[in-house]
Amino acid sequence: MISLHSSAIKASLHCSVSFSAKSLIRLPFTGKRDLSVVSASGKPPLSSNNDSRRISSQVGESFFRSVLGQMESVYLNRNPTPKSVLELVRSVDGNEQLCYDHLAFRTFGIGGYGIDSLASFFLDYGYTPMDELRFPAKKLRALWFAPPNDGSDVPCGSGVNGPLPRVFISELLVEQMSSQAQDVIRKYTEASPGGKKYAAMSSALGSLPWEKPLSTEFEQLASESEYAAWTLVNGYALNHVTISVHRLKSHLNKIKKLNQFLEEKGFKLNSEGGVLKVSPDGGLQQSSTVADSISFKFSDGVVKSIPCSYIEFAERLVLPLYQNVPENEIQESHRRDGFEVGNADKIFESTYQDQLSRRTG
């Protein structure tokens, strides 16, 4: 994993972020979200005809999807399980458009390094903040963000080039940790005060926004919070992508059948609370693989295997209000939206040692 601390990269990122901050402003939601780029003054472009506005929107969306594509590329290059699962499901399903339900990230909730540091990138491109979720036992909170696409002109691509996914960003409530754990986290976040400005860049480059830690510090955090230890060595890396199961075209479009299929192929699924996680209303059903591990060289020269990322699966059932709508007329808006604390709480543990040990157990 490379670092963001070289002067060349810092200069390049400063230039990119400065441009973004000056050229993009956040618009209030007016009933139809888009990815339009407007001037910092809030005034329309000099050429205000429809073609000019459409081109502006396309340029903004193209850049946004390119950044997501780089995040996805880093994720797939580091994690062989998600890559293999995506290839296998696509080959069996025979569907070129494999859609993502959501992307997920982890952060440290301190010194500006929390949810807001990464959310700003998505908000600038039309995402809308939705519900907060709390996980007291894990000392975590999360927010999810709805994509700007309102269902019209949905792209026919796959993954990050398909319908824009929801975004789920969590943060560790650092001030609730022990003083020793707080000292470790502050040591790195405070030594790199500018890193939080480049959260999206850090994720897209696969770079830590702070220096590599000592192996003893990683172990210290892991003994108190495996989430904290994961974030220390993975930073803003994409924690997981989620396949939208009900959008598949084959028999795999039911999550129970998909889980069975993957287990028969030898993939280990997160068993915490049961392989299938179901919301109390039954409308949101989720599962995930166990995270991959990678070799990581710490700043003291010690090389250890650390948890990396995983892939999740989500099936959103049709809401009772729309049960009589013909199947070929069902839209995403007819299905259960949002997230569920009970489900997410167990899925977090896809990177925990108890689950990782099952890969070799």
Secondary structure as GFF3:
##gff-version 3
##sequence-region A 1 361
A	DSSP	beta_strand	2	3	.	.	.	ID=ss1
A	DSSP	alpha_helix	7	23	.	.	.	ID=ss2
A	DSSP	alpha_helix	50	78	.	.	.	ID=ss3
A	DSSP	alpha_helix	80	93	.	.	.	ID=ss4
A	DSSP	beta_strand	100	108	.	.	.	ID=ss5
A	DSSP	alpha_helix	115	124	.	.	.	ID=ss6
A	DSSP	beta_strand	128	135	.	.	.	ID=ss7
A	DSSP	three_ten_helix	136	138	.	.	.	ID=ss8
A	DSSP	beta_strand	140	146	.	.	.	ID=ss9
A	DSSP	three_ten_helix	159	161	.	.	.	ID=ss10
A	DSSP	beta_strand	166	172	.	.	.	ID=ss11
A	DSSP	three_ten_helix	174	176	.	.	.	ID=ss12
A	DSSP	alpha_helix	179	191	.	.	.	ID=ss13
A	DSSP	three_ten_helix	195	198	.	.	.	ID=ss14
A	DSSP	alpha_helix	199	205	.	.	.	ID=ss15
A	DSSP	beta_strand	207	208	.	.	.	ID=ss16
A	DSSP	alpha_helix	215	224	.	.	.	ID=ss17
A	DSSP	alpha_helix	226	234	.	.	.	ID=ss18
A	DSSP	beta_strand	240	244	.	.	.	ID=ss19
A	DSSP	three_ten_helix	245	247	.	.	.	ID=ss20
A	DSSP	three_ten_helix	251	253	.	.	.	ID=ss21
A	DSSP	alpha_helix	255	264	.	.	.	ID=ss22
A	DSSP	beta_strand	277	278	.	.	.	ID=ss23
A	DSSP	beta_strand	284	288	.	.	.	ID=ss24
A	DSSP	beta_strand	293	297	.	.	.	ID=ss25
A	DSSP	beta_strand	303	307	.	.	.	ID=ss26
A	DSSP	beta_strand	310	316	.	.	.	ID=ss27
A	DSSP	three_ten_helix	320	322	.	.	.	ID=ss28
A	DSSP	three_ten_helix	327	329	.	.	.	ID=ss29
A	DSSP	three_ten_helix	332	334	.	.	.	ID=ss30
A	DSSP	alpha_helix	341	347	.	.	.	ID=ss31
A	DSSP	three_ten_helix	348	351	.	.	.	ID=ss32
A	DSSP	alpha_helix	353	356	.	.	.	ID=ss33
A	DSSP	three_ten_helix	357	359	.	.	.	ID=ss34
###
